[in-house]
Every structure is written in structure tokens, then in C-alpha cells.
């Protein structure tokens, strides 16, 4: 169950990372409030998941989910570049996250 909670925490991390972009430097109050709530939810779920998942594994998986999801969001919604180097790096992060899950 804690792995599912960690996955949800990682998905919320994508939400707050993307939300930061939409706050435009915290100048949009409502988006800022929603982003902060998502951030607190993400960290809260991470904390719950760490009850049974080792801290290093949980944190690395959480960040990995956030990185992969945020980069993908940037590619589709912010017209960020797609090139071989970026895709190889994302694949390496994904391999690392899967490896940590398998070895935990």
C-alpha cells in the first residue's frame, strides 16, 4: 500500500512543480494557494510512505517520478525540446527508479 501512496505523492509532485510555473513567480494568488496545497499533500504522502519504505529509496523514487512527469509535461505543454540526450537521461532516471523499487 505504501508504494501506491508513494506513487500518488510523486504524481502530486508533478502537480506542484508544474504549478510553480503557472504561479508566475507567486503573482497569481489562487494558483499559488492550490500549488502550495498540492505541495503539502505530496510531502505528506511521502512521509506516510516512508513508514515502511527506506528513506533513500522513497525519496529517490518520489523525485524520479516528479522529474519524469515534469519533463514530459514540459515537452507537451511548454514546447520544451525533445532530443536524444534528454530522452536518454530520462530513460536512465526511469531505470534507476525501477531498480530502487525492485531492490527495496
N, CA, C and O atoms as a DFTB+ gen file, in Angstrom:
416 C
 N C O
     1  1       0.825      -1.206       0.000
     2  2       0.000       0.000       0.000
     3  2       0.864       1.263       0.000
     4  3       0.521       2.255      -0.642
     5  1       1.995       1.219       0.729
     6  2       2.836       2.418       0.787
     7  2       3.478       2.748      -0.552
     8  3       3.819       3.905      -0.797
     9  1       3.651       1.765      -1.418
    10  2       4.160       2.058      -2.759
    11  2       3.125       2.826      -3.576
    12  3       3.485       3.696      -4.369
    13  1       1.863       2.516      -3.390
    14  2       0.796       3.269      -4.068
    15  2       0.755       4.695      -3.530
    16  3       0.599       5.649      -4.293
    17  1       0.893       4.833      -2.228
    18  2       0.931       6.170      -1.618
    19  2       2.122       6.955      -2.157
    20  3       2.007       8.149      -2.436
    21  1       3.266       6.286      -2.305
    22  2       4.450       6.952      -2.853
    23  2       4.219       7.371      -4.301
    24  3       4.641       8.455      -4.705
    25  1       3.561       6.532      -5.077
    26  2       3.227       6.893      -6.452
    27  2       2.344       8.132      -6.477
    28  3       2.579       9.043      -7.270
    29  1       1.324       8.177      -5.613
    30  2       0.450       9.350      -5.540
    31  2       1.231      10.590      -5.122
    32  3       1.001      11.679      -5.649
    33  1       2.150      10.428      -4.179
    34  2       2.993      11.547      -3.754
    35  2       3.814      12.067      -4.928
    36  3       3.963      13.276      -5.103
    37  1       4.346      11.151      -5.729
    38  2       5.122      11.544      -6.900
    39  2       4.277      12.259      -7.938
    40  3       4.728      13.224      -8.556
    41  1       3.051      11.790      -8.132
    42  2       2.147      12.465      -9.073
    43  2       1.805      13.871      -8.590
    44  3       1.720      14.807      -9.386
    45  1       1.609      14.010      -7.275
    46  2       1.362      15.345      -6.732
    47  2       2.601      16.222      -6.872
    48  3       2.485      17.436      -7.035
    49  1       3.780      15.619      -6.811
    50  2       4.997      16.411      -7.005
    51  2       5.033      16.999      -8.408
    52  3       5.450      18.143      -8.594
    53  1       4.602      16.232      -9.384
    54  2       4.497      16.765     -10.745
    55  2       3.560      17.972     -10.736
    56  3       3.842      19.001     -11.350
    57  1       2.436      17.822     -10.024
    58  2       1.443      18.896      -9.955
    59  2       2.001      20.175      -9.373
    60  3       1.744      21.255      -9.904
    61  1       2.770      20.079      -8.277
    62  2       3.257      21.325      -7.697
    63  2       4.424      21.900      -8.479
    64  3       4.605      23.117      -8.513
    65  1       5.229      21.033      -9.117
    66  2       6.327      21.552      -9.940
    67  2       5.770      22.328     -11.133
    68  3       6.247      23.416     -11.454
    69  1       4.767      21.763     -11.777
    70  2       4.119      22.447     -12.898
    71  2       3.373      23.681     -12.387
    72  3       3.384      24.732     -13.028
    73  1       2.728      23.542     -11.230
    74  2       2.004      24.675     -10.642
    75  2       2.897      25.870     -10.401
    76  3       2.463      27.011     -10.561
    77  1       4.136      25.629     -10.018
    78  2       5.064      26.742      -9.797
    79  2       5.215      27.592     -11.051
    80  3       5.308      28.817     -10.969
    81  1       5.239      26.947     -12.205
    82  2       5.339      27.675     -13.474
    83  2       4.115      28.570     -13.669
    84  3       4.235      29.716     -14.103
    85  1       2.943      28.036     -13.344
    86  2       1.708      28.784     -13.550
    87  2       1.498      29.903     -12.518
    88  3       0.695      30.806     -12.755
    89  1       2.196      29.862     -11.388
    90  2       2.060      30.944     -10.410
    91  2       2.710      32.231     -10.889
    92  3       2.448      33.308     -10.354
    93  1       3.564      32.109     -11.908
    94  2       4.294      33.258     -12.460
    95  2       4.990      34.040     -11.351
    96  3       4.764      35.236     -11.165
    97  1       5.847      33.323     -10.619
    98  2       6.607      33.968      -9.546
    99  2       5.747      34.321      -8.343
   100  3       5.999      35.320      -7.669
   101  1       4.741      33.514      -8.070
   102  2       3.807      33.708      -6.955
   103  2       3.001      35.006      -7.084
   104  3       2.603      35.597      -6.080
   105  1       2.767      35.441      -8.315
   106  2       1.975      36.652      -8.540
   107  2       0.501      36.346      -8.780
   108  3      -0.323      37.259      -8.837
   109  1       0.168      35.077      -8.918
   110  2      -1.232      34.675      -9.097
   111  2      -1.683      33.971      -7.825
   112  3      -1.361      32.801      -7.620
   113  1      -2.427      34.675      -6.964
   114  2      -2.730      34.153      -5.626
   115  2      -3.440      32.809      -5.601
   116  3      -3.051      31.936      -4.826
   117  1      -4.470      32.610      -6.421
   118  2      -5.233      31.370      -6.342
   119  2      -4.414      30.174      -6.821
   120  3      -4.463      29.096      -6.230
   121  1      -3.677      30.377      -7.877
   122  2      -2.829      29.294      -8.367
   123  2      -1.729      28.993      -7.346
   124  3      -1.347      27.838      -7.157
   125  1      -1.233      30.026      -6.699
   126  2      -0.216      29.842      -5.661
   127  2      -0.762      29.017      -4.508
   128  3      -0.088      28.105      -4.029
   129  1      -1.974      29.322      -4.055
   130  2      -2.585      28.576      -2.951
   131  2      -2.784      27.113      -3.335
   132  3      -2.463      26.217      -2.554
   133  1      -3.307      26.871      -4.522
   134  2      -3.522      25.493      -4.972
   135  2      -2.187      24.755      -5.069
   136  3      -2.078      23.599      -4.661
   137  1      -1.181      25.426      -5.609
   138  2       0.146      24.815      -5.735
   139  2       0.709      24.457      -4.366
   140  3       1.266      23.372      -4.194
   141  1       0.574      25.343      -3.399
   142  2       1.078      25.066      -2.050
   143  2       0.327      23.914      -1.391
   144  3       0.930      23.106      -0.685
   145  1      -0.982      23.830      -1.615
   146  2      -1.759      22.710      -1.072
   147  2      -1.304      21.382      -1.686
   148  3      -1.167      20.377      -0.987
   149  1      -1.074      21.394      -2.993
   150  2      -0.589      20.191      -3.660
   151  2       0.790      19.817      -3.111
   152  3       1.084      18.639      -2.911
   153  1       1.627      20.820      -2.870
   154  2       2.966      20.579      -2.332
   155  2       2.894      19.922      -0.955
   156  3       3.586      18.940      -0.690
   157  1       2.060      20.468      -0.093
   158  2       1.907      19.887       1.247
   159  2       1.354      18.462       1.166
   160  3       1.781      17.587       1.920
   161  1       0.409      18.228       0.258
   162  2      -0.129      16.886       0.079
   163  2       0.936      15.906      -0.386
   164  3       0.993      14.771       0.086
   165  1       1.768      16.343      -1.301
   166  2       2.835      15.494      -1.822
   167  2       3.822      15.111      -0.728
   168  3       4.167      13.939      -0.575
   169  1       4.273      16.096       0.027
   170  2       5.229      15.828       1.106
   171  2       4.580      14.989       2.204
   172  3       5.228      14.120       2.787
   173  1       3.316      15.244       2.483
   174  2       2.604      14.469       3.493
   175  2       2.497      13.005       3.111
   176  3       2.719      12.123       3.940
   177  1       2.154      12.743       1.853
   178  2       2.069      11.360       1.391
   179  2       3.444      10.698       1.372
   180  3       3.573       9.515       1.685
   181  1       4.469      11.464       1.005
   182  2       5.830      10.930       1.051
   183  2       6.176      10.491       2.469
   184  3       6.770       9.432       2.671
   185  1       5.808      11.294       3.430
   186  2       6.076      10.977       4.832
   187  2       5.377       9.681       5.249
   188  3       5.963       8.854       5.948
   189  1       4.148       9.511       4.827
   190  2       3.396       8.288       5.148
   191  2       4.069       7.074       4.495
   192  3       4.218       6.026       5.124
   193  1       4.469       7.225       3.235
   194  2       5.097       6.111       2.525
   195  2       6.399       5.691       3.192
   196  3       6.776       4.520       3.143
   197  1       7.089       6.646       3.817
   198  2       8.369       6.343       4.453
   199  2       8.229       5.514       5.731
   200  3       9.232       5.124       6.329
   201  1       7.006       5.248       6.147
   202  2       6.823       4.385       7.316
   203  2       7.388       2.994       7.066
   204  3       7.902       2.352       7.982
   205  1       7.291       2.524       5.811
   206  2       7.771       1.174       5.538
   207  2       8.757       1.097       4.370
   208  3       9.324       0.036       4.112
   209  1       8.964       2.190       3.676
   210  2       9.919       2.211       2.567
   211  2      11.156       2.966       3.052
   212  3      11.025       4.039       3.642
   213  1      12.343       2.433       2.818
   214  2      13.553       3.123       3.260
   215  2      13.616       4.560       2.729
   216  3      13.216       4.828       1.595
   217  1      14.115       5.468       3.549
   218  2      14.105       6.891       3.220
   219  2      14.797       7.199       1.892
   220  3      14.274       7.969       1.087
   221  1      15.961       6.609       1.660
   222  2      16.685       6.874       0.417
   223  2      15.925       6.407      -0.795
   224  3      15.884       7.095      -1.815
   225  1      15.325       5.249      -0.692
   226  2      14.538       4.698      -1.795
   227  2      13.298       5.544      -2.030
   228  3      13.008       5.925      -3.164
   229  1      12.570       5.837      -0.968
   230  2      11.330       6.610      -1.099
   231  2      11.598       7.981      -1.706
   232  3      10.891       8.416      -2.616
   233  1      12.619       8.654      -1.199
   234  2      12.914       9.998      -1.696
   235  2      13.347       9.957      -3.159
   236  3      12.896      10.776      -3.960
   237  1      14.214       9.018      -3.514
   238  2      14.686       8.925      -4.893
   239  2      13.547       8.586      -5.858
   240  3      13.470       9.150      -6.949
   241  1      12.671       7.675      -5.460
   242  2      11.533       7.322      -6.315
   243  2      10.596       8.521      -6.456
   244  3      10.119       8.808      -7.553
   245  1      10.332       9.216      -5.360
   246  2       9.458      10.400      -5.367
   247  2      10.000      11.459      -6.317
   248  3       9.266      11.993      -7.148
   249  1      11.276      11.757      -6.189
   250  2      11.903      12.759      -7.054
   251  2      11.931      12.269      -8.499
   252  3      11.688      13.045      -9.422
   253  1      12.228      10.978      -8.701
   254  2      12.262      10.427     -10.052
   255  2      10.931      10.552     -10.760
   256  3      10.879      10.937     -11.928
   257  1       9.853      10.231     -10.063
   258  2       8.514      10.386     -10.640
   259  2       8.276      11.851     -10.999
   260  3       7.763      12.164     -12.073
   261  1       8.650      12.727     -10.096
   262  2       8.479      14.161     -10.340
   263  2       9.272      14.647     -11.536
   264  3       8.763      15.409     -12.358
   265  1      10.524      14.207     -11.637
   266  2      11.366      14.625     -12.759
   267  2      10.780      14.144     -14.078
   268  3      10.597      14.929     -15.008
   269  1      10.492      12.868     -14.153
   270  2       9.998      12.295     -15.407
   271  2       8.681      12.960     -15.821
   272  3       8.513      13.356     -16.975
   273  1       7.762      13.077     -14.879
   274  2       6.467      13.673     -15.196
   275  2       6.561      15.136     -15.570
   276  3       5.859      15.590     -16.474
   277  1       7.416      15.878     -14.891
   278  2       7.551      17.308     -15.174
   279  2       8.204      17.536     -16.532
   280  3       7.797      18.430     -17.273
   281  1       9.200      16.743     -16.859
   282  2       9.830      16.873     -18.178
   283  2       8.823      16.539     -19.281
   284  3       8.743      17.245     -20.286
   285  1       8.064      15.474     -19.095
   286  2       7.056      15.106     -20.090
   287  2       6.015      16.215     -20.227
   288  3       5.625      16.564     -21.341
   289  1       5.565      16.769     -19.102
   290  2       4.606      17.884     -19.141
   291  2       5.197      19.060     -19.922
   292  3       4.525      19.658     -20.762
   293  1       6.461      19.383     -19.637
   294  2       7.119      20.486     -20.332
   295  2       7.198      20.271     -21.833
   296  3       7.046      21.210     -22.615
   297  1       7.436      19.040     -22.223
   298  2       7.508      18.732     -23.653
   299  2       6.151      18.942     -24.318
   300  3       6.072      19.537     -25.393
   301  1       5.082      18.458     -23.684
   302  2       3.760      18.532     -24.304
   303  2       3.074      19.887     -24.168
   304  3       2.334      20.296     -25.063
   305  1       3.310      20.588     -23.058
   306  2       2.547      21.810     -22.811
   307  2       3.364      23.098     -22.851
   308  3       2.790      24.182     -22.958
   309  1       4.683      23.004     -22.767
   310  2       5.519      24.206     -22.791
   311  2       6.484      24.207     -23.960
   312  3       7.397      25.031     -24.017
   313  1       6.287      23.290     -24.890
   314  2       7.098      23.236     -26.105
   315  2       8.595      23.100     -25.827
   316  3       9.419      23.651     -26.557
   317  1       8.939      22.369     -24.776
   318  2      10.343      22.145     -24.466
   319  2      10.925      21.145     -25.460
   320  3      10.204      20.340     -26.049
   321  1      12.223      21.210     -25.630
   322  2      12.873      20.400     -26.660
   323  2      12.827      18.909     -26.347
   324  3      12.832      18.483     -25.192
   325  1      12.784      18.142     -27.422
   326  2      12.886      16.691     -27.348
   327  2      14.112      16.322     -28.176
   328  3      14.138      16.513     -29.392
   329  1      15.118      15.794     -27.503
   330  2      16.304      15.358     -28.238
   331  2      16.825      14.081     -27.606
   332  3      16.396      13.685     -26.522
   333  1      17.739      13.456     -28.287
   334  2      18.239      12.153     -27.844
   335  2      18.849      12.226     -26.454
   336  3      18.610      11.341     -25.632
   337  1      19.624      13.253     -26.177
   338  2      20.277      13.362     -24.866
   339  2      19.247      13.437     -23.741
   340  3      19.405      12.770     -22.718
   341  1      18.205      14.233     -23.912
   342  2      17.161      14.344     -22.878
   343  2      16.451      13.013     -22.683
   344  3      16.193      12.607     -21.550
   345  1      16.134      12.334     -23.777
   346  2      15.413      11.076     -23.680
   347  2      16.284       9.983     -23.035
   348  3      15.782       9.162     -22.267
   349  1      17.552       9.977     -23.341
   350  2      18.461       9.011     -22.712
   351  2      18.541       9.267     -21.214
   352  3      18.500       8.331     -20.415
   353  1      18.653      10.536     -20.834
   354  2      18.711      10.879     -19.406
   355  2      17.421      10.484     -18.690
   356  3      17.467       9.956     -17.579
   357  1      16.282      10.732     -19.311
   358  2      15.011      10.312     -18.712
   359  2      14.947       8.797     -18.574
   360  3      14.470       8.280     -17.563
   361  1      15.421       8.096     -19.576
   362  2      15.422       6.634     -19.513
   363  2      16.308       6.151     -18.369
   364  3      15.954       5.197     -17.677
   365  1      17.443       6.791     -18.162
   366  2      18.330       6.411     -17.061
   367  2      17.666       6.652     -15.707
   368  3      17.805       5.845     -14.788
   369  1      16.940       7.774     -15.590
   370  2      16.221       8.054     -14.338
   371  2      15.158       6.979     -14.115
   372  3      15.018       6.464     -13.006
   373  1      14.419       6.646     -15.157
   374  2      13.387       5.616     -15.049
   375  2      13.996       4.270     -14.654
   376  3      13.450       3.567     -13.804
   377  1      15.102       3.919     -15.257
   378  2      15.776       2.667     -14.900
   379  2      16.187       2.689     -13.432
   380  3      16.045       1.690     -12.726
   381  1      16.695       3.828     -12.977
   382  2      17.083       3.954     -11.574
   383  2      15.903       3.808     -10.629
   384  3      16.006       3.130      -9.606
   385  1      14.790       4.435     -10.960
   386  2      13.586       4.339     -10.121
   387  2      13.099       2.892     -10.069
   388  3      12.787       2.376      -8.996
   389  1      13.036       2.251     -11.212
   390  2      12.601       0.849     -11.241
   391  2      13.574      -0.023     -10.462
   392  3      13.152      -0.915      -9.726
   393  1      14.854       0.220     -10.615
   394  2      15.857      -0.542      -9.884
   395  2      15.716      -0.385      -8.381
   396  3      15.845      -1.359      -7.639
   397  1      15.455       0.822      -7.930
   398  2      15.256       1.046      -6.499
   399  2      14.016       0.331      -5.990
   400  3      14.020      -0.220      -4.889
   401  1      12.967       0.339      -6.778
   402  2      11.734      -0.362      -6.382
   403  2      11.996      -1.854      -6.270
   404  3      11.579      -2.493      -5.305
   405  1      12.680      -2.400      -7.247
   406  2      12.938      -3.845      -7.260
   407  2      13.841      -4.260      -6.093
   408  3      13.654      -5.322      -5.499
   409  1      14.806      -3.421      -5.780
   410  2      15.785      -3.799      -4.764
   411  2      15.358      -3.433      -3.344
   412  3      16.053      -3.781      -2.389
   413  1      14.240      -2.745      -3.185
   414  2      13.803      -2.320      -1.842
   415  2      13.186      -3.465      -1.055
   416  3      12.770      -3.274       0.088
